[in-house]
Amino acid sequence: MGYNILLIPPNDLLRHPIPNRLYYIASRLAKRHTIYLLSYPKHPLAHREVIRELDCIEIGFDARSTRDLGLYYILNYDRLYGTLKKLLSRIDIDVVIHGNVLPSYIVSRIAYNVGVPTVYDFLEYFIESATAYYTSGFTKKLCRATVSSILRKTISLNKAVVTVSHALKAIIEREYGWRKQVYIIPNGFESRLFKPIDRGVARRYTGFKWSYTLLYYGSIDTWIDFGIVLKALERLRDMDIVFLIIGFPHNIEFYKWLQKAIASSSVRDRVYIIKPMHPSKLIYYICGSDIVLAPYKPLVKNYGVPLKILESIACGKPVIAPSLREFKLWFRGYPVYYYRNLDSLVETIRWLLRNYPSREELYSASESVRKRFSWDTIAGSYEEVLVEVVEGRKR
């Protein structure tokens, strides 16, 4: 088969602190196809040096530098356009996969004009993600309108759309008038890495000494409800509970708010923020904890299959998450427990610590989720879509 695939990611796949879904999918596709990867030089959230490897041909451009994430793509519009137009005119690309806003529009427009099929990886609700970096009401409104207009134009130029949830599928069809099939391919995880480790072994490795450890790990951002967790901890002071936050802040203002909220709370001595770490070390923190919290706000961008929930179940840990319909669809039968408000969050934490699932139940869930949501399985589903798109073009 062997396709030439151009990949336009949502961030710099090789230099961003947190690997993206398309990185894991591309690393599998690269075993059978040639990947041309667009990178984002001088991106405000990326390291200057490569921090992870991918078998690909990297495509860069002479980027203008800015610390403002919202301005980066606007400032580099002409250079992105020139680089992608030159590439698509010189290389026989079979299909383009893209998952961004402005770069996606650019490549979709160029590819459409030269007859190269494109697949939009609608991995999140981009409107919410883009507006999260602005605090002004006017700026948020302007950003929302602009991004919505770009998305509508971009989607219309594509051959296929892939998304991660039923909620996003409905939005793509309702808000953007997409009449063709929307492929739902959820997130996956590194199933060979995330496995149960004995709690005692993990606690000795991490140095945990508390009776109970609650853990959140992932992005420290506005779409995570840390406030409700702090309030819950204040009501649980009678229990020896510590809350660990392991993550990377995209929004510095929100991170400052979180630090102040912790410092001003009555449980400031029970909350610790830890920098991101390599997954091989992170799994000890997951397995050494008692409960993983996934306090996602009820935003469309959170409707899907969060990697952190999958990884936690794979490590044999129960998860507490908000009562979102999307979660209940994907995690039916798994040790995921739901809350609706502060009272139910407090009650759920107390109840779960006193009625902990059996080792057999947790390990059975681990085995199931590692088969169903491995990146190998997800990449296989993605490849089927690419075959359908490319071969359909040839017919």
N, C-alpha and C positions, 0 to 999 in steps of 0.2 A: 504494500500500500504506500507507505512513505510519503506524507504530504510536507510541503513547505508551509509552515504556520507562522504568521506574524502575530505576536502577542503584545497587546497594549494594556498594561496592568494599572490598578488603581493607585499604586505607589511603587517605589523602586524596589523590585523584588529581591535584589541581591544586597541592598544596603539598608533597608528599613529595619528598625529594631525588632519588629514583630512580623514574622512571615505571613503572607497572605494566602488565601485559598488557591489562587491561581498559581502560586509557586508550587504547591504540592501536586496540583493537577499537571502542570507543565513538566515537572520532574519525571512523572510517569509517561507522559506523551513523548518526551524526548528520547525514550528508549526505541521508539518506532518511527519517529518523525523528526524533521529538522525544525528547530525553534529559533525564530528571529525575535529577540526580546528588546523592546524599547525600554531604555533606562532613563532616569530623570536626573541628570547632573546638577549638583548644587541644590537639590531639593531640600527645603528647610527641615524636614523630619528624617532625612537619611544620613547615614554615615558617609564619609568621603571615600572610605575603602570598602571593598567587598567583604561581607561578613558571612555569606553563605554561597554555596556553589550550585550551578545549574549547567547542564550540558546544552549550551545554546550559543548562538551568534549574537553578541550584544550590539545594539544600535544606540549610539549616543548622539548628542548634538551640542553645539556651543551655547549652553544655557546662560541666561542672565540671572544673577543671584538676587534673592530677596528672602527676608526672614518671615514674610507674610505668606502663609500657605494659600490664602485666597487669591493672592496676586500672582503666584508662581506661574500658573498655566496661561494667564492673560498676558503677562510680560513676555512669555516665550511662544505665543501663538504662531507668529510668523516663522520661527525657527523649527517648531514642531511640524508645521505644514510643509516647509521646504524639505525637511529630512524625510518625512513619510512619502511625499510625492516622488522624490528621487528614488527611494527604495522600491516603491510599487511599480515604478517604470523600468527598473533595472533587474529586479528579481522576480522570478516566476512564482509568485505566492499563490497557493491553492485556496487558503482560507485565512481570515483574520478573526482572532478572538480578542475582545476588548472589554474592559470593565472600569471605565472612568467617565468623566463628564465632557469637558472640552476636548481632551485628546481623542475621546471616542467619537465625538462629532466630526473632528478633522479627518480621522482615518476612515470613518464610514462614508463621508462625502467623497473622498478621493477614490476609495475602493469601488464605490457605486459607479463612478464615472468610467472606471477602467474594467468593470465587469468582474471584480473579485468579490466573492460572497463573504459576508461578515456575520459573526455571531456575537450578540451583545450579552455579556455575562452580567446580568442585573443583580449583583451580589448583595445589594442593600438598597434602602430607600435613600437615594443620593440627595434628595432635597433636605432631609433631616440632617444628614451628615455635613452637607455644605453650610447650612445655617448655624450649626452648632458652634462655629468658631467666631460668631458675631454676637455682641451684646446689645447693640442698638436695635430698637424695634424697627426703625425705618430701614436700616441696613439689612436686617433679616428679611423683611418683606421684599426688598429689591432683589436680594440674592435668591429668594424662593421663586420669584417670578422669572428671573433670568434662567435659573437652572431648569425650571419646568419647561420653558420654551426650548432650551437646548435639547432636553431629553426627548421631547415630542418630535423634533426634527430628526434627531439621531435614530430613534427607534424605527421611524418610517423608512429609513434607508437600508435596514438590515434584512438578511435572509432568514435569521432565526434569533429567538430570544431565549436565554436560559436564566432561570432565577432560583432562589433558594427556599421559597416558601409559597404556600397557598395564598397568603395575604398579598404578597407582592405580585403574584400572577393576576389576582383580581384587579390590582391597581394598574398594571400594565394594560390590561384589556379595557378597563373602565376609563381611566384618565388619559391614556395615550392612544386609544382607538385601535389597538393591535388586534387584527382579526385572524391571524394565523396561529398555529399551535405555540403555546408557551411550554417549554420543557422545565419541569421542576427537578433540579438536581441539588440535593442538600449539601451542606458542608460535611466534611469527613474529618479524620484525624489519623495520626501516626499510630496505627493499632499495634505495631510491633514494639513500640516504645512504651506506651501507656498501658501498664499492667499492674495488678495488685502486688504490693509489697507488704510484708508483715508490719503491722502498726508499731510494734515494739522496736523493730529494726529501724523503721523510718524515724521514730521519735528519738532514738539514740543518735542517729545521723544528724538530725536537725537541732537537737538539744531542747526539744519541747519538754517543759516541766509542768505545764498547767493540766488541770483535770480534763478540761475540754478546750478544743481549738476549732474555731470557725474560720474558714478560709474563703477569701475572694481573690481570684487572679485573672488578669486580663487588662484591657484598656481602662485607664482611670479617666473617665470622661463624663460629660453631662448626661449621657443616656443611661448611666448607672445610678441607682438610688441609694447612695451611701447614707443619706439622712435617715431613712427609715431603719437602717441597721444600727446606727448609733442610738436612736431612740429605743430600739428593742433591747440593746445591751444595757441601757440604763435601768430597764425594768427587770433585768436578769442579774443584777448585782449580787443576789444571794447565791449565785452559782459561780464557781471558779472558771470563768470563760474568758478566753482571749480571742480577739479578732485580728487576723493577719490579712493585709492587703499587699499583694504582689502584682506590680504592674507598671505601665509606662503612660505618663500623661501626654496627651496630644494638645490639650488646652491648658496653658499655664495659669490662666485666671481661675479656671475651675479647680486646678490643683491647689492653688493658694487658698481658695475657699474651703476645700476639704481639710487642709492642714489647720485652718483657723477653727473649723467646726469641731475637729477632734480635740484641739487644745482647750476649747471652751466647754467641752462636755464633761460630765462627771465620771466618764469611763476612759479618760485620756490615758490612764496608766494601763489600759487593757487593749489598746489599739496600736498596731505597729505597721508602718509602711516599709516594704522591702523592694529593692530594685529588681527588675526582671532578671531571670537567670536561665541558663541553658536547660532545655527540657530534661536532660539526663539527671540534673540536680533537682529540678522542679517536682518531679514525680515523688521524691521523698517528702516534700512538703505537703503534697496532696494526700499521700498515703498515711502521713503522720497526723493529719487533721481528722476531726470527727465528722464534720459536716462541711460541704462546700456550698457557699451561698452564691446565688446567681440573681442579684437584685436588679434585674433589668426593668427600666421604666416602660410603661405601655405605649411605646412608640413603634411605628411600622417597621423601622430599621431593625428592631429587636425581634420581629416576628420571623422566626426561622429555626435553625438548628445550631445553636452556639457551640463552637468547638469546645469551650470550657466545660459545658455540661457533658458532652460526649467523653472527653478525656477523664473527667471525674468519675463517671459511671464505670469507665474502663479500668480505673484504678481501684474499683471496689468501694467507692464512697457514695453515700446518699447525698442528694442535692435538694436544696430548698429554693424554689423559684416562684415568681408571681403567677397568678392564675390566668395565664394567657391561653386562648384556644389553640393557637399554633403549637405551643409546647405540648399540650395534652394530645394533639394529633400525632406528634412524632414520638413522644416518650411514654405512650401507653404501655403499661406492663413493666416499666423500669422504676427504680427507686428514686423517683422525683416527687417531692412533696410540695404542695402549693399553698400560698397565702394570698389573701385578698386585701388586707390592710394591716396596720400596726398590731392590732390585737391578735389577729390570727397568725402573724409572723412570730410573735412572742410565744403563743400557745404551741405552734408547730415546732419551734426549737426545743421547748421544754419536753413536749411529748416524744419527739424523735430521740432525744438523748436518753430518755427513760424506757423507750420501746424500740431499741436499735434493731435494724434488720439482721437476720442471721448471716453468718459468713457464707453459707451455701447460697442464700438468695442473692447476696451482693456479687459473688463470684460467677453465678449463673448469668446475671445481668451483664457482667463484664465480658464474658465470652460472647454473648449475643450481640452486644453493641460493637465489639471489635470485628465481627464478621459483616454486620450490616452497613456500618459507616466507615469502613477503612478507606483510605485515600485510593487504594488499588481498585476497590469497587466503584467509587465515585468517578475516578478517571476512566474506567471502562464504560460507564454510562455516557460520559462526555464524548468519548471517542465515537460512540454510536451516533451521536448527533452530528459530529463532524463528517462522518462517512455519508450520512443522509444528505447533508448540505452540499458537500463537494460532488458526490456522485449524481445528485439531482441536477447540479449545474451542468454536468457533462452530457446528461441525457437530452 
